Every structure is written in structure tokens, then in C-alpha cells.
Amino acid sequence: MNIRVLAPSEYSRLASIEEGFVPDPEASIAVCAFDGEEIVGRMLVVVMPHLMSVWVAPEKRGSTAGFRMEKVMVEELKRRGVSKVLAYVEDAKIDEYLNRLGYKREPYTVLSKEV
């Protein structure tokens, strides 16, 4: 068995594996296990669009600044062909605010590892 990073020119091969997901080679890393020429394993790291570093000056909180920035952000994401954005939230107030803007809690557990 040979394990290596998939070259961007080979990403189309991922279409025939499992759910057929082929990420953007510019925003991902694909490591595959090969038995001869056959892909027998796949691991992806994909840059997912996620909302972060939301900030509004204290004196402007309670205004429409956050709502309006999020609206423009969503328009730009759609223009770029992004269909889903994630938000990692620690602060309950931001959680509630994003919920009012239509963000829904996902059934994911987030794990991290220092590399």
C-alpha cells in the first residue's frame, strides 16, 4: 500500500469514491491510500467557509451594523458559489444573535489537534 498526497490534477478521481465529494484543490489537501492504482482510502482537510472575528464597537452594539454586515457577507458568499457557512461560537450572546439571523445548531462535535 502506498500513501501519498493527491496532486490537484488527480482530484477528479475522488468523484467515484463513497459520496463523490470532490473538493477544490486550491482549498484542500487530499491524502490517499493506494493499492496499485486503485484508491483504497481517502482523508481530506478542507477549508470550510466559517464566520469568525465578528466585532462591533461597543457604542454601536444594538445598532443594525452586525445585521447589515452579515447580509453583505451572505451576498458575497453566494456570489462566490458558497452554499453553506459555519460559525464557531463560544459566547451565548453571539450564539443567540446568529440564531436570530437564521444560523442553526449543527449536530457536530468539534475536535482540534495542535500540529
GULOPA-753977 format. One line per field, with one value per residue (C-alpha): residue number from 0; residue in three letters; chain; z, y negated, x. Coordinates in steps of 0.2 Angstrom, whole numbers, plus 5000, padded with zeros to 4 digits. Layout:
<sites>
rolum	[NUM  ...]
fitor	[ALA  ...]
bapa	[A  ...]
z	[Z  ...]
y	[Y  ...]
x	[X  ...]
</sites>
This chain:
<sites>
rolum	[0  1  2  3  4  5  6  7  8  9  10  11  12  13  14  15  16  17  18  19  20  21  22  23  24  25  26  27  28  29  30  31  32  33  34  35  36  37  38  39  40  41  42  43  44  45  46  47  48  49  50  51  52  53  54  55  56  57  58  59  60  61  62  63  64  65  66  67  68  69  70  71  72  73  74  75  76  77  78  79  80  81  82  83  84  85  86  87  88  89  90  91  92  93  94  95  96  97  98  99  100  101  102  103  104  105  106  107  108  109  110  111  112  113  114]
fitor	[MET  ASN  ILE  ARG  VAL  LEU  ALA  PRO  SER  GLU  TYR  SER  ARG  LEU  ALA  SER  ILE  GLU  GLU  GLY  PHE  VAL  PRO  ASP  PRO  GLU  ALA  SER  ILE  ALA  VAL  CYS  ALA  PHE  ASP  GLY  GLU  GLU  ILE  VAL  GLY  ARG  MET  LEU  VAL  VAL  VAL  MET  PRO  HIS  LEU  MET  SER  VAL  TRP  VAL  ALA  PRO  GLU  LYS  ARG  GLY  SER  THR  ALA  GLY  PHE  ARG  MET  GLU  LYS  VAL  MET  VAL  GLU  GLU  LEU  LYS  ARG  ARG  GLY  VAL  SER  LYS  VAL  LEU  ALA  TYR  VAL  GLU  ASP  ALA  LYS  ILE  ASP  GLU  TYR  LEU  ASN  ARG  LEU  GLY  TYR  LYS  ARG  GLU  PRO  TYR  THR  VAL  LEU  SER  LYS  GLU  VAL]
bapa	[A  A  A  A  A  A  A  A  A  A  A  A  A  A  A  A  A  A  A  A  A  A  A  A  A  A  A  A  A  A  A  A  A  A  A  A  A  A  A  A  A  A  A  A  A  A  A  A  A  A  A  A  A  A  A  A  A  A  A  A  A  A  A  A  A  A  A  A  A  A  A  A  A  A  A  A  A  A  A  A  A  A  A  A  A  A  A  A  A  A  A  A  A  A  A  A  A  A  A  A  A  A  A  A  A  A  A  A  A  A  A  A  A  A  A]
z	[5000  4995  5004  4996  4994  4979  4965  4960  4943  4951  4961  4948  4954  4970  4961  4961  4980  4993  4992  4977  4985  4975  4985  4977  4976  4980  4997  5002  5005  5000  5006  4998  5001  4985  4981  4965  4955  4965  4979  4994  5007  5007  5020  5017  5025  5018  5021  5026  5025  5043  5050  5063  5071  5072  5081  5083  5093  5110  5106  5090  5098  5097  5080  5063  5060  5063  5054  5039  5038  5039  5025  5013  5018  5013  4997  4994  4998  4986  4973  4975  4974  4993  4998  5017  5030  5048  5063  5079  5094  5112  5118  5121  5116  5099  5098  5101  5088  5075  5078  5075  5058  5053  5059  5065  5078  5069  5076  5075  5089  5085  5089  5087  5087  5088  5073]
y	[5000  4983  4967  4950  4933  4932  4920  4907  4914  4931  4924  4929  4947  4943  4942  4961  4963  4965  4950  4942  4927  4918  4903  4888  4892  4874  4875  4893  4907  4925  4939  4956  4974  4984  5002  5002  4988  4991  4978  4988  4974  4956  4942  4924  4907  4894  4876  4873  4855  4850  4834  4828  4812  4804  4787  4771  4756  4756  4739  4747  4763  4764  4755  4763  4764  4783  4787  4777  4784  4801  4798  4791  4806  4818  4809  4811  4829  4833  4823  4834  4850  4854  4863  4865  4856  4862  4851  4857  4848  4848  4833  4836  4818  4821  4838  4831  4816  4828  4839  4824  4822  4839  4849  4867  4878  4892  4910  4909  4911  4900  4908  4900  4905  4895  4899]
x	[5000  5006  5000  5003  4996  4985  4990  4977  4976  4971  4956  4943  4947  4938  4921  4920  4923  4910  4899  4908  4914  4927  4934  4943  4961  4966  4957  4960  4973  4969  4979  4975  4980  4983  4983  4992  4982  4966  4962  4958  4957  4955  4957  4953  4957  4945  4945  4927  4919  4916  4911  4924  4930  4913  4915  4905  4912  4904  4895  4887  4881  4862  4863  4860  4879  4880  4864  4870  4887  4881  4869  4883  4894  4880  4878  4896  4897  4883  4892  4907  4896  4897  4881  4884  4894  4899  4901  4910  4903  4909  4898  4880  4875  4883  4875  4858  4861  4867  4852  4840  4849  4845  4860  4855  4864  4873  4875  4894  4907  4922  4939  4956  4974  4990  5001]
</sites>
